[in-house]
Amino acid sequence: MTESNAHPEKSISLEDEMSERILRGRKLALLAANAGMDKKAVAVEIIDVAGKVDYADFLIVMTGTSDRHCAAIADGVDQALAAEGHPPLGTEGKHDWVLLDFFDVVVHVFSESARDMYDISGLWMDASRVPVPARKTEN
């Protein structure tokens, strides 16, 4: 055995690298969903679009009950993910639709009417969903 073969370097396949990226994205998506639910977001969905689009692996869709509520939810998601070392690459919108871009994860915070109008959930009807654990309510 030659010295170069004695300690072969571990090579990471492209498939392994993609799997790790998707697992990190899934964890970030769950963190974002939980942060939204902490701010009382409703109808929270995590849509797995990995391999279907080139701009994200997960879309999170959630609803606020007013423009102010949507802004508060978006701020909560932004702060929670930034505290974990993931500030958004960009934020768009202010009122009835706020989009937060975390590279592999894109968060949409909608008012009820905007969510119905844009129907992102319906556009991705064939994509799988990541189960969102229910949050315990405080008494």
N, CA, C and O atoms as CSV, one atom per row, in Angstrom:
chain,resi,resn,atom,element,x,y,z
A,1,MET,N,N,0.855,-1.171,0.000
A,1,MET,CA,C,0.000,0.000,0.000
A,1,MET,C,C,0.895,1.227,0.000
A,1,MET,O,O,1.781,1.362,0.844
A,2,THR,N,N,0.662,2.105,-0.938
A,2,THR,CA,C,1.476,3.314,-1.004
A,2,THR,C,C,0.999,4.294,0.045
A,2,THR,O,O,-0.113,4.188,0.563
A,3,GLU,N,N,1.858,5.247,0.348
A,3,GLU,CA,C,1.508,6.217,1.371
A,3,GLU,C,C,0.276,7.031,0.989
A,3,GLU,O,O,-0.523,7.397,1.851
A,4,SER,N,N,0.125,7.312,-0.299
A,4,SER,CA,C,-1.036,8.094,-0.716
A,4,SER,C,C,-2.336,7.329,-0.527
A,4,SER,O,O,-3.398,7.939,-0.402
A,5,ASN,N,N,-2.270,5.984,-0.506
A,5,ASN,CA,C,-3.465,5.177,-0.290
A,5,ASN,C,C,-3.692,4.846,1.180
A,5,ASN,O,O,-4.766,4.367,1.545
A,6,ALA,N,N,-2.697,5.094,2.030
A,6,ALA,CA,C,-2.803,4.734,3.434
A,6,ALA,C,C,-3.914,5.508,4.139
A,6,ALA,O,O,-4.607,4.957,4.995
A,7,HIS,N,N,-4.083,6.750,3.793
A,7,HIS,CA,C,-5.120,7.586,4.402
A,7,HIS,C,C,-5.890,8.317,3.320
A,7,HIS,O,O,-5.736,9.527,3.153
A,8,PRO,N,N,-6.715,7.592,2.585
A,8,PRO,CA,C,-7.460,8.277,1.526
A,8,PRO,C,C,-8.375,9.331,2.136
A,8,PRO,O,O,-9.022,9.101,3.158
A,9,GLU,N,N,-8.413,10.467,1.500
A,9,GLU,CA,C,-9.277,11.535,1.990
A,9,GLU,C,C,-10.722,11.161,1.714
A,9,GLU,O,O,-11.066,10.621,0.662
A,10,LYS,N,N,-11.538,11.464,2.679
A,10,LYS,CA,C,-12.957,11.181,2.521
A,10,LYS,C,C,-13.531,12.171,1.514
A,10,LYS,O,O,-13.445,13.386,1.693
A,11,SER,N,N,-14.102,11.640,0.482
A,11,SER,CA,C,-14.715,12.523,-0.500
A,11,SER,C,C,-16.225,12.553,-0.254
A,11,SER,O,O,-16.850,11.529,0.024
A,12,ILE,N,N,-16.774,13.728,-0.362
A,12,ILE,CA,C,-18.210,13.901,-0.189
A,12,ILE,C,C,-18.824,13.998,-1.574
A,12,ILE,O,O,-18.452,14.852,-2.378
A,13,SER,N,N,-19.753,13.123,-1.834
A,13,SER,CA,C,-20.389,13.122,-3.145
A,13,SER,C,C,-21.337,14.304,-3.249
A,13,SER,O,O,-21.755,14.875,-2.242
A,14,LEU,N,N,-21.663,14.656,-4.465
A,14,LEU,CA,C,-22.614,15.732,-4.707
A,14,LEU,C,C,-23.956,15.379,-4.085
A,14,LEU,O,O,-24.643,16.251,-3.553
A,15,GLU,N,N,-24.328,14.123,-4.146
A,15,GLU,CA,C,-25.586,13.673,-3.555
A,15,GLU,C,C,-25.585,13.871,-2.040
A,15,GLU,O,O,-26.580,14.322,-1.474
A,16,ASP,N,N,-24.465,13.533,-1.376
A,16,ASP,CA,C,-24.364,13.732,0.072
A,16,ASP,C,C,-24.421,15.212,0.420
A,16,ASP,O,O,-25.061,15.604,1.396
A,17,GLU,N,N,-23.757,16.021,-0.370
A,17,GLU,CA,C,-23.748,17.463,-0.138
A,17,GLU,C,C,-25.161,18.037,-0.277
A,17,GLU,O,O,-25.574,18.881,0.519
A,18,MET,N,N,-25.895,17.577,-1.287
A,18,MET,CA,C,-27.270,18.043,-1.479
A,18,MET,C,C,-28.157,17.582,-0.329
A,18,MET,O,O,-29.007,18.341,0.137
A,19,SER,N,N,-27.970,16.347,0.135
A,19,SER,CA,C,-28.761,15.830,1.250
A,19,SER,C,C,-28.519,16.648,2.513
A,19,SER,O,O,-29.461,16.966,3.239
A,20,GLU,N,N,-27.274,16.985,2.772
A,20,GLU,CA,C,-26.951,17.800,3.946
A,20,GLU,C,C,-27.575,19.184,3.826
A,20,GLU,O,O,-28.112,19.709,4.802
A,21,ARG,N,N,-27.509,19.784,2.628
A,21,ARG,CA,C,-28.109,21.105,2.413
A,21,ARG,C,C,-29.609,21.056,2.641
A,21,ARG,O,O,-30.178,21.964,3.248
A,22,ILE,N,N,-30.248,20.008,2.160
A,22,ILE,CA,C,-31.697,19.880,2.325
A,22,ILE,C,C,-32.050,19.669,3.792
A,22,ILE,O,O,-33.046,20.218,4.265
A,23,LEU,N,N,-31.265,18.894,4.515
A,23,LEU,CA,C,-31.522,18.713,5.945
A,23,LEU,C,C,-31.362,20.025,6.708
A,23,LEU,O,O,-32.158,20.326,7.598
A,24,ARG,N,N,-30.336,20.808,6.365
A,24,ARG,CA,C,-30.158,22.124,6.995
A,24,ARG,C,C,-31.346,23.033,6.659
A,24,ARG,O,O,-31.849,23.751,7.524
A,25,GLY,N,N,-31.787,22.997,5.403
A,25,GLY,CA,C,-32.929,23.800,4.984
A,25,GLY,C,C,-34.199,23.398,5.706
A,25,GLY,O,O,-34.993,24.253,6.100
A,26,ARG,N,N,-34.393,22.107,5.879
A,26,ARG,CA,C,-35.583,21.611,6.588
A,26,ARG,C,C,-35.577,22.107,8.033
A,26,ARG,O,O,-36.609,22.532,8.551
A,27,LYS,N,N,-34.413,22.051,8.680
A,27,LYS,CA,C,-34.294,22.526,10.057
A,27,LYS,C,C,-34.597,24.026,10.129
A,27,LYS,O,O,-35.289,24.483,11.039
A,28,LEU,N,N,-34.082,24.777,9.176
A,28,LEU,CA,C,-34.334,26.222,9.126
A,28,LEU,C,C,-35.817,26.500,8.852
A,28,LEU,O,O,-36.393,27.420,9.433
A,29,ALA,N,N,-36.425,25.720,7.981
A,29,ALA,CA,C,-37.850,25.884,7.675
A,29,ALA,C,C,-38.699,25.636,8.922
A,29,ALA,O,O,-39.647,26.377,9.183
A,30,LEU,N,N,-38.365,24.605,9.686
A,30,LEU,CA,C,-39.101,24.324,10.922
A,30,LEU,C,C,-38.901,25.443,11.939
A,30,LEU,O,O,-39.838,25.812,12.647
A,31,LEU,N,N,-37.701,25.980,12.015
A,31,LEU,CA,C,-37.436,27.106,12.910
A,31,LEU,C,C,-38.280,28.319,12.508
A,31,LEU,O,O,-38.857,28.991,13.364
A,32,ALA,N,N,-38.347,28.592,11.217
A,32,ALA,CA,C,-39.144,29.718,10.720
A,32,ALA,C,C,-40.631,29.494,11.007
A,32,ALA,O,O,-41.326,30.413,11.439
A,33,ALA,N,N,-41.113,28.285,10.771
A,33,ALA,CA,C,-42.522,27.979,11.032
A,33,ALA,C,C,-42.841,28.163,12.512
A,33,ALA,O,O,-43.868,28.746,12.861
A,34,ASN,N,N,-41.971,27.672,13.373
A,34,ASN,CA,C,-42.190,27.813,14.812
A,34,ASN,C,C,-42.159,29.271,15.240
A,34,ASN,O,O,-42.945,29.685,16.093
A,35,ALA,N,N,-41.258,30.054,14.658
A,35,ALA,CA,C,-41.188,31.478,14.980
A,35,ALA,C,C,-42.478,32.179,14.563
A,35,ALA,O,O,-42.972,33.048,15.281
A,36,GLY,N,N,-43.021,31.808,13.413
A,36,GLY,CA,C,-44.291,32.369,12.979
A,36,GLY,C,C,-45.426,31.989,13.917
A,36,GLY,O,O,-46.266,32.821,14.259
A,37,MET,N,N,-45.445,30.729,14.329
A,37,MET,CA,C,-46.497,30.286,15.251
A,37,MET,C,C,-46.350,30.945,16.617
A,37,MET,O,O,-47.348,31.172,17.300
A,38,ASP,N,N,-45.130,31.254,17.024
A,38,ASP,CA,C,-44.930,31.990,18.276
A,38,ASP,C,C,-45.588,33.361,18.218
A,38,ASP,O,O,-45.969,33.921,19.246
A,39,LYS,N,N,-45.719,33.895,17.014
A,39,LYS,CA,C,-46.387,35.189,16.815
A,39,LYS,C,C,-47.839,35.005,16.382
A,39,LYS,O,O,-48.468,35.929,15.867
A,40,LYS,N,N,-48.364,33.793,16.602
A,40,LYS,CA,C,-49.781,33.469,16.341
A,40,LYS,C,C,-50.155,33.423,14.864
A,40,LYS,O,O,-51.308,33.671,14.510
A,41,ALA,N,N,-49.192,33.108,13.998
A,41,ALA,CA,C,-49.517,32.883,12.587
A,41,ALA,C,C,-50.446,31.676,12.503
A,41,ALA,O,O,-50.354,30.756,13.315
A,42,VAL,N,N,-51.329,31.686,11.527
A,42,VAL,CA,C,-52.259,30.576,11.336
A,42,VAL,C,C,-52.009,29.928,9.974
A,42,VAL,O,O,-51.372,30.509,9.095
A,43,ALA,N,N,-52.530,28.709,9.828
A,43,ALA,CA,C,-52.436,27.958,8.569
A,43,ALA,C,C,-50.999,27.886,8.057
A,43,ALA,O,O,-50.732,28.183,6.892
A,44,VAL,N,N,-50.082,27.490,8.929
A,44,VAL,CA,C,-48.661,27.419,8.577
A,44,VAL,C,C,-48.393,26.128,7.806
A,44,VAL,O,O,-48.730,25.033,8.258
A,45,GLU,N,N,-47.780,26.282,6.638
A,45,GLU,CA,C,-47.415,25.138,5.789
A,45,GLU,C,C,-45.950,25.246,5.397
A,45,GLU,O,O,-45.446,26.334,5.118
A,46,ILE,N,N,-45.278,24.109,5.381
A,46,ILE,CA,C,-43.926,24.038,4.824
A,46,ILE,C,C,-44.023,23.165,3.579
A,46,ILE,O,O,-44.386,21.991,3.656
A,47,ILE,N,N,-43.698,23.749,2.442
A,47,ILE,CA,C,-43.803,23.058,1.158
A,47,ILE,C,C,-42.391,22.692,0.696
A,47,ILE,O,O,-41.525,23.560,0.581
A,48,ASP,N,N,-42.169,21.424,0.438
A,48,ASP,CA,C,-40.866,20.924,-0.001
A,48,ASP,C,C,-40.782,21.040,-1.522
A,48,ASP,O,O,-41.423,20.280,-2.248
A,49,VAL,N,N,-39.986,21.995,-1.993
A,49,VAL,CA,C,-39.804,22.198,-3.435
A,49,VAL,C,C,-38.387,21.842,-3.877
A,49,VAL,O,O,-37.959,22.230,-4.964
A,50,ALA,N,N,-37.656,21.102,-3.035
A,50,ALA,CA,C,-36.282,20.708,-3.356
A,50,ALA,C,C,-36.261,19.932,-4.666
A,50,ALA,O,O,-36.996,18.960,-4.840
A,51,GLY,N,N,-35.418,20.372,-5.572
A,51,GLY,CA,C,-35.297,19.726,-6.866
A,51,GLY,C,C,-36.354,20.131,-7.874
A,51,GLY,O,O,-36.279,19.737,-9.038
A,52,LYS,N,N,-37.333,20.907,-7.452
A,52,LYS,CA,C,-38.393,21.349,-8.362
A,52,LYS,C,C,-38.149,22.773,-8.876
A,52,LYS,O,O,-38.583,23.124,-9.973
A,53,VAL,N,N,-37.457,23.580,-8.085
A,53,VAL,CA,C,-37.113,24.948,-8.464
A,53,VAL,C,C,-35.651,25.191,-8.086
A,53,VAL,O,O,-35.083,24.462,-7.274
A,54,ASP,N,N,-35.059,26.208,-8.674
A,54,ASP,CA,C,-33.657,26.470,-8.377
A,54,ASP,C,C,-33.440,27.589,-7.364
A,54,ASP,O,O,-32.296,27.906,-7.038
A,55,TYR,N,N,-34.513,28.191,-6.860
A,55,TYR,CA,C,-34.356,29.322,-5.956
A,55,TYR,C,C,-34.561,28.968,-4.483
A,55,TYR,O,O,-34.277,29.796,-3.618
A,56,ALA,N,N,-35.040,27.777,-4.175
A,56,ALA,CA,C,-35.258,27.399,-2.781
A,56,ALA,C,C,-35.495,25.891,-2.694
A,56,ALA,O,O,-35.789,25.232,-3.691
A,57,ASP,N,N,-35.359,25.366,-1.479
A,57,ASP,CA,C,-35.715,23.980,-1.204
A,57,ASP,C,C,-37.032,23.889,-0.445
A,57,ASP,O,O,-37.738,22.884,-0.528
A,58,PHE,N,N,-37.358,24.954,0.300
A,58,PHE,CA,C,-38.585,24.953,1.084
A,58,PHE,C,C,-39.259,26.312,0.998
A,58,PHE,O,O,-38.602,27.352,1.044
A,59,LEU,N,N,-40.575,26.288,0.873
A,59,LEU,CA,C,-41.401,27.492,0.946
A,59,LEU,C,C,-42.243,27.363,2.200
A,59,LEU,O,O,-42.851,26.321,2.442
A,60,ILE,N,N,-42.278,28.411,2.990
A,60,ILE,CA,C,-43.146,28.429,4.154
A,60,ILE,C,C,-44.222,29.461,3.885
A,60,ILE,O,O,-43.933,30.601,3.520
A,61,VAL,N,N,-45.468,29.046,4.068
A,61,VAL,CA,C,-46.610,29.929,3.851
A,61,VAL,C,C,-47.346,30.008,5.178
A,61,VAL,O,O,-47.647,28.987,5.797
A,62,MET,N,N,-47.633,31.232,5.608
A,62,MET,CA,C,-48.382,31.431,6.847
A,62,MET,C,C,-49.248,32.664,6.713
A,62,MET,O,O,-49.025,33.506,5.843
A,63,THR,N,N,-50.241,32.763,7.585
A,63,THR,CA,C,-51.222,33.830,7.479
A,63,THR,C,C,-51.308,34.622,8.771
A,63,THR,O,O,-51.271,34.076,9.873
A,64,GLY,N,N,-51.424,35.950,8.589
A,64,GLY,CA,C,-51.705,36.854,9.697
A,64,GLY,C,C,-53.109,37.393,9.556
A,64,GLY,O,O,-53.695,37.348,8.474
A,65,THR,N,N,-53.646,37.902,10.644
A,65,THR,CA,C,-55.042,38.341,10.655
A,65,THR,C,C,-55.216,39.809,10.284
A,65,THR,O,O,-56.343,40.272,10.107
A,66,SER,N,N,-54.112,40.548,10.163
A,66,SER,CA,C,-54.163,41.962,9.776
A,66,SER,C,C,-52.799,42.354,9.223
A,66,SER,O,O,-51.833,41.601,9.345
A,67,ASP,N,N,-52.723,43.533,8.617
A,67,ASP,CA,C,-51.427,44.002,8.108
A,67,ASP,C,C,-50.404,44.109,9.231
A,67,ASP,O,O,-49.246,43.724,9.068
A,68,ARG,N,N,-50.835,44.630,10.360
A,68,ARG,CA,C,-49.935,44.769,11.521
A,68,ARG,C,C,-49.481,43.392,12.006
A,68,ARG,O,O,-48.315,43.208,12.353
A,69,HIS,N,N,-50.396,42.434,12.029
A,69,HIS,CA,C,-50.054,41.081,12.451
A,69,HIS,C,C,-49.052,40.445,11.480
A,69,HIS,O,O,-48.106,39.789,11.915
A,70,CYS,N,N,-49.251,40.632,10.170
A,70,CYS,CA,C,-48.310,40.102,9.173
A,70,CYS,C,C,-46.911,40.667,9.407
A,70,CYS,O,O,-45.925,39.932,9.357
A,71,ALA,N,N,-46.826,41.967,9.661
A,71,ALA,CA,C,-45.531,42.609,9.910
A,71,ALA,C,C,-44.892,42.053,11.180
A,71,ALA,O,O,-43.684,41.818,11.211
A,72,ALA,N,N,-45.684,41.840,12.221
A,72,ALA,CA,C,-45.159,41.298,13.472
A,72,ALA,C,C,-44.661,39.863,13.294
A,72,ALA,O,O,-43.628,39.487,13.849
A,73,ILE,N,N,-45.390,39.074,12.528
A,73,ILE,CA,C,-44.959,37.699,12.247
A,73,ILE,C,C,-43.631,37.721,11.499
A,73,ILE,O,O,-42.691,37.016,11.869
A,74,ALA,N,N,-43.556,38.538,10.438
A,74,ALA,CA,C,-42.323,38.624,9.647
A,74,ALA,C,C,-41.155,39.074,10.507
A,74,ALA,O,O,-40.060,38.524,10.397
A,75,ASP,N,N,-41.371,40.063,11.361
A,75,ASP,CA,C,-40.308,40.519,12.267
A,75,ASP,C,C,-39.874,39.400,13.209
A,75,ASP,O,O,-38.683,39.226,13.467
A,76,GLY,N,N,-40.842,38.644,13.721
A,76,GLY,CA,C,-40.521,37.539,14.617
A,76,GLY,C,C,-39.693,36.457,13.938
A,76,GLY,O,O,-38.739,35.939,14.519
A,77,VAL,N,N,-40.063,36.117,12.696
A,77,VAL,CA,C,-39.302,35.116,11.939
A,77,VAL,C,C,-37.895,35.643,11.666
A,77,VAL,O,O,-36.913,34.925,11.854
A,78,ASP,N,N,-37.799,36.883,11.228
A,78,ASP,CA,C,-36.512,37.515,10.952
A,78,ASP,C,C,-35.618,37.460,12.190
A,78,ASP,O,O,-34.470,37.025,12.104
A,79,GLN,N,N,-36.130,37.891,13.330
A,79,GLN,CA,C,-35.336,37.934,14.558
A,79,GLN,C,C,-34.932,36.546,15.034
A,79,GLN,O,O,-33.795,36.347,15.461
A,80,ALA,N,N,-35.845,35.588,14.968
A,80,ALA,CA,C,-35.552,34.230,15.431
A,80,ALA,C,C,-34.457,33.576,14.597
A,80,ALA,O,O,-33.551,32.941,15.138
A,81,LEU,N,N,-34.543,33.732,13.281
A,81,LEU,CA,C,-33.536,33.109,12.434
A,81,LEU,C,C,-32.208,33.858,12.498
A,81,LEU,O,O,-31.146,33.238,12.457
A,82,ALA,N,N,-32.259,35.187,12.599
A,82,ALA,CA,C,-31.025,35.969,12.744
A,82,ALA,C,C,-30.313,35.594,14.040
A,82,ALA,O,O,-29.084,35.532,14.069
A,83,ALA,N,N,-31.061,35.344,15.106
A,83,ALA,CA,C,-30.468,34.949,16.393
A,83,ALA,C,C,-29.739,33.612,16.282
A,83,ALA,O,O,-28.820,33.336,17.053
A,84,GLU,N,N,-30.149,32.788,15.325
A,84,GLU,CA,C,-29.494,31.497,15.090
A,84,GLU,C,C,-28.409,31.587,14.015
A,84,GLU,O,O,-27.872,30.569,13.578
A,85,GLY,N,N,-28.090,32.816,13.593
A,85,GLY,CA,C,-27.039,33.004,12.600
A,85,GLY,C,C,-27.506,32.978,11.161
A,85,GLY,O,O,-26.699,32.779,10.253
A,86,HIS,N,N,-28.802,33.177,10.936
A,86,HIS,CA,C,-29.362,33.136,9.590
A,86,HIS,C,C,-30.169,34.394,9.286
A,86,HIS,O,O,-31.396,34.327,9.215
A,87,PRO,N,N,-29.521,35.521,9.107
A,87,PRO,CA,C,-30.287,36.716,8.730
A,87,PRO,C,C,-30.808,36.555,7.303
A,87,PRO,O,O,-30.200,35.846,6.501
A,88,PRO,N,N,-31.915,37.199,6.980
A,88,PRO,CA,C,-32.442,37.051,5.618
A,88,PRO,C,C,-31.545,37.733,4.593
A,88,PRO,O,O,-30.916,38.754,4.873
A,89,LEU,N,N,-31.500,37.150,3.408
A,89,LEU,CA,C,-30.781,37.776,2.299
A,89,LEU,C,C,-31.537,38.995,1.808
A,89,LEU,O,O,-30.944,39.941,1.290
A,90,GLY,N,N,-32.846,38.964,1.975
A,90,GLY,CA,C,-33.677,40.074,1.549
A,90,GLY,C,C,-35.073,39.932,2.103
A,90,GLY,O,O,-35.523,38.836,2.438
A,91,THR,N,N,-35.751,41.067,2.192
A,91,THR,CA,C,-37.131,41.122,2.652
A,91,THR,C,C,-37.892,42.036,1.710
A,91,THR,O,O,-37.424,43.123,1.371
A,92,GLU,N,N,-39.064,41.590,1.289
A,92,GLU,CA,C,-39.907,42.383,0.398
A,92,GLU,C,C,-41.294,42.485,0.990
A,92,GLU,O,O,-41.782,41.549,1.624
A,93,GLY,N,N,-41.925,43.619,0.782
A,93,GLY,CA,C,-43.303,43.803,1.209
A,93,GLY,C,C,-43.389,44.356,2.615
A,93,GLY,O,O,-42.397,44.392,3.344
A,94,LYS,N,N,-44.558,44.777,2.981
A,94,LYS,CA,C,-44.767,45.362,4.302
A,94,LYS,C,C,-46.093,44.972,4.926
A,94,LYS,O,O,-46.171,44.803,6.143
A,95,HIS,N,N,-47.124,44.827,4.134
A,95,HIS,CA,C,-48.457,44.739,4.727
A,95,HIS,C,C,-49.109,43.383,4.514
A,95,HIS,O,O,-48.984,42.497,5.359
A,96,ASP,N,N,-49.799,43.210,3.400
A,96,ASP,CA,C,-50.580,41.988,3.230
A,96,ASP,C,C,-49.782,40.816,2.671
A,96,ASP,O,O,-50.305,39.706,2.580
A,97,TRP,N,N,-48.527,41.042,2.297
A,97,TRP,CA,C,-47.650,39.954,1.860
A,97,TRP,C,C,-46.216,40.367,2.127
A,97,TRP,O,O,-45.707,41.317,1.532
A,98,VAL,N,N,-45.578,39.650,3.017
A,98,VAL,CA,C,-44.169,39.887,3.319
A,98,VAL,C,C,-43.408,38.627,2.935
A,98,VAL,O,O,-43.787,37.523,3.328
A,99,LEU,N,N,-42.341,38.789,2.172
A,99,LEU,CA,C,-41.499,37.684,1.752
A,99,LEU,C,C,-40.136,37.859,2.396
A,99,LEU,O,O,-39.529,38.927,2.313
A,100,LEU,N,N,-39.661,36.800,3.038
A,100,LEU,CA,C,-38.326,36.777,3.629
A,100,LEU,C,C,-37.521,35.693,2.916
A,100,LEU,O,O,-37.947,34.539,2.862
A,101,ASP,N,N,-36.372,36.054,2.374
A,101,ASP,CA,C,-35.547,35.121,1.614
A,101,ASP,C,C,-34.346,34.700,2.456
A,101,ASP,O,O,-33.473,35.510,2.766
A,102,PHE,N,N,-34.317,33.418,2.819
A,102,PHE,CA,C,-33.207,32.846,3.568
A,102,PHE,C,C,-32.416,31.877,2.689
A,102,PHE,O,O,-31.892,30.880,3.186
A,103,PHE,N,N,-32.328,32.158,1.407
A,103,PHE,CA,C,-31.606,31.395,0.394
A,103,PHE,C,C,-32.304,30.082,0.066
A,103,PHE,O,O,-33.016,30.018,-0.936
A,104,ASP,N,N,-32.137,29.048,0.853
A,104,ASP,CA,C,-32.786,27.761,0.563
A,104,ASP,C,C,-34.202,27.692,1.120
A,104,ASP,O,O,-34.945,26.752,0.838
A,105,VAL,N,N,-34.567,28.690,1.908
A,105,VAL,CA,C,-35.887,28.755,2.528
A,105,VAL,C,C,-36.478,30.129,2.238
A,105,VAL,O,O,-35.840,31.152,2.487
A,106,VAL,N,N,-37.697,30.147,1.713
A,106,VAL,CA,C,-38.392,31.409,1.442
A,106,VAL,C,C,-39.688,31.395,2.257
A,106,VAL,O,O,-40.495,30.471,2.158
A,107,VAL,N,N,-39.860,32.441,3.060
A,107,VAL,CA,C,-41.024,32.557,3.936
A,107,VAL,C,C,-41.981,33.589,3.354
A,107,VAL,O,O,-41.585,34.707,3.023
A,108,HIS,N,N,-43.246,33.195,3.235
A,108,HIS,CA,C,-44.305,34.097,2.783
A,108,HIS,C,C,-45.273,34.294,3.940
A,108,HIS,O,O,-45.833,33.330,4.463
A,109,VAL,N,N,-45.466,35.547,4.337
A,109,VAL,CA,C,-46.456,35.877,5.361
A,109,VAL,C,C,-47.555,36.666,4.662
A,109,VAL,O,O,-47.322,37.770,4.171
A,110,PHE,N,N,-48.747,36.092,4.621
A,110,PHE,CA,C,-49.865,36.678,3.884
A,110,PHE,C,C,-50.988,37.114,4.812
A,110,PHE,O,O,-51.165,36.565,5.900
A,111,SER,N,N,-51.744,38.112,4.365
A,111,SER,CA,C,-53.071,38.332,4.920
A,111,SER,C,C,-53.956,37.246,4.317
A,111,SER,O,O,-53.565,36.600,3.345
A,112,GLU,N,N,-55.133,37.040,4.879
A,112,GLU,CA,C,-56.023,36.005,4.347
A,112,GLU,C,C,-56.382,36.270,2.885
A,112,GLU,O,O,-56.376,35.349,2.068
A,113,SER,N,N,-56.694,37.526,2.553
A,113,SER,CA,C,-57.108,37.827,1.178
A,113,SER,C,C,-55.948,37.666,0.194
A,113,SER,O,O,-56.147,37.174,-0.916
A,114,ALA,N,N,-54.749,38.072,0.586
A,114,ALA,CA,C,-53.597,37.915,-0.309
A,114,ALA,C,C,-53.249,36.445,-0.488
A,114,ALA,O,O,-52.888,36.025,-1.587
A,115,ARG,N,N,-53.350,35.671,0.563
A,115,ARG,CA,C,-53.057,34.238,0.449
A,115,ARG,C,C,-54.031,33.570,-0.511
A,115,ARG,O,O,-53.635,32.741,-1.332
A,116,ASP,N,N,-55.300,33.931,-0.406
A,116,ASP,CA,C,-56.298,33.381,-1.323
A,116,ASP,C,C,-56.022,33.802,-2.765
A,116,ASP,O,O,-56.155,33.000,-3.689
A,117,MET,N,N,-55.641,35.051,-2.949
A,117,MET,CA,C,-55.422,35.569,-4.301
A,117,MET,C,C,-54.205,34.919,-4.972
A,117,MET,O,O,-54.287,34.530,-6.137
A,118,TYR,N,N,-53.093,34.796,-4.267
A,118,TYR,CA,C,-51.873,34.260,-4.875
A,118,TYR,C,C,-51.815,32.739,-4.853
A,118,TYR,O,O,-51.136,32.143,-5.689
A,119,ASP,N,N,-52.497,32.106,-3.936
A,119,ASP,CA,C,-52.667,30.654,-3.869
A,119,ASP,C,C,-51.373,29.867,-4.105
A,119,ASP,O,O,-51.330,28.960,-4.936
A,120,ILE,N,N,-50.334,30.223,-3.371
A,120,ILE,CA,C,-49.066,29.493,-3.499
A,120,ILE,C,C,-49.242,28.031,-3.111
A,120,ILE,O,O,-48.641,27.152,-3.730
A,121,SER,N,N,-50.056,27.759,-2.099
A,121,SER,CA,C,-50.304,26.368,-1.713
A,121,SER,C,C,-50.912,25.578,-2.862
A,121,SER,O,O,-50.547,24.425,-3.089
A,122,GLY,N,N,-51.834,26.193,-3.582
A,122,GLY,CA,C,-52.456,25.533,-4.722
A,122,GLY,C,C,-51.496,25.331,-5.882
A,122,GLY,O,O,-51.565,24.325,-6.588
A,123,LEU,N,N,-50.595,26.297,-6.075
A,123,LEU,CA,C,-49.596,26.161,-7.138
A,123,LEU,C,C,-48.682,24.960,-6.901
A,123,LEU,O,O,-48.191,24.343,-7.847
A,124,TRP,N,N,-48.462,24.642,-5.632
A,124,TRP,CA,C,-47.575,23.540,-5.261
A,124,TRP,C,C,-48.364,22.379,-4.658
A,124,TRP,O,O,-47.887,21.698,-3.750
A,125,MET,N,N,-49.571,22.161,-5.171
A,125,MET,CA,C,-50.426,21.106,-4.663
A,125,MET,C,C,-49.747,19.734,-4.736
A,125,MET,O,O,-49.964,18.888,-3.869
A,126,ASP,N,N,-48.929,19.515,-5.763
A,126,ASP,CA,C,-48.286,18.217,-5.950
A,126,ASP,C,C,-46.996,18.056,-5.153
A,126,ASP,O,O,-46.430,16.964,-5.119
A,127,ALA,N,N,-46.525,19.113,-4.516
A,127,ALA,CA,C,-45.300,19.036,-3.720
A,127,ALA,C,C,-45.625,18.488,-2.330
A,127,ALA,O,O,-46.713,18.712,-1.798
A,128,SER,N,N,-44.663,17.768,-1.756
A,128,SER,CA,C,-44.894,17.225,-0.420
A,128,SER,C,C,-44.815,18.326,0.631
A,128,SER,O,O,-44.215,19.377,0.407
A,129,ARG,N,N,-45.418,18.070,1.759
A,129,ARG,CA,C,-45.438,18.998,2.885
A,129,ARG,C,C,-44.596,18.419,4.015
A,129,ARG,O,O,-44.559,17.206,4.224
A,130,VAL,N,N,-43.933,19.292,4.725
A,130,VAL,CA,C,-43.208,18.901,5.929
A,130,VAL,C,C,-44.170,19.103,7.089
A,130,VAL,O,O,-44.713,20.195,7.252
A,131,PRO,N,N,-44.387,18.085,7.887
A,131,PRO,CA,C,-45.300,18.243,9.023
A,131,PRO,C,C,-44.803,19.333,9.975
A,131,PRO,O,O,-43.630,19.366,10.349
A,132,VAL,N,N,-45.710,20.212,10.351
A,132,VAL,CA,C,-45.396,21.288,11.280
A,132,VAL,C,C,-45.942,20.874,12.644
A,132,VAL,O,O,-47.153,20.737,12.814
A,133,PRO,N,N,-45.053,20.675,13.613
A,133,PRO,CA,C,-45.537,20.275,14.940
A,133,PRO,C,C,-46.446,21.354,15.538
A,133,PRO,O,O,-46.175,22.549,15.422
A,134,ALA,N,N,-47.510,20.912,16.168
A,134,ALA,CA,C,-48.422,21.856,16.829
A,134,ALA,C,C,-47.713,22.471,18.028
A,134,ALA,O,O,-46.972,21.801,18.747
A,135,ARG,N,N,-47.957,23.755,18.225
A,135,ARG,CA,C,-47.375,24.456,19.370
A,135,ARG,C,C,-48.325,24.340,20.545
A,135,ARG,O,O,-49.543,24.401,20.379
A,136,LYS,N,N,-47.768,24.176,21.723
A,136,LYS,CA,C,-48.589,24.144,22.928
A,136,LYS,C,C,-49.066,25.551,23.237
A,136,LYS,O,O,-48.288,26.504,23.189
A,137,THR,N,N,-50.324,25.676,23.548
A,137,THR,CA,C,-50.861,26.984,23.898
A,137,THR,C,C,-50.693,27.222,25.387
A,137,THR,O,O,-50.780,26.300,26.198
A,138,GLU,N,N,-50.453,28.459,25.721
A,138,GLU,CA,C,-50.303,28.831,27.125
A,138,GLU,C,C,-51.679,29.075,27.715
A,138,GLU,O,O,-52.540,29.662,27.060
A,139,ASN,N,N,-51.892,28.637,28.931
A,139,ASN,CA,C,-53.177,28.855,29.611
A,139,ASN,C,C,-53.163,30.145,30.372
A,139,ASN,O,O,-54.156,30.498,31.008
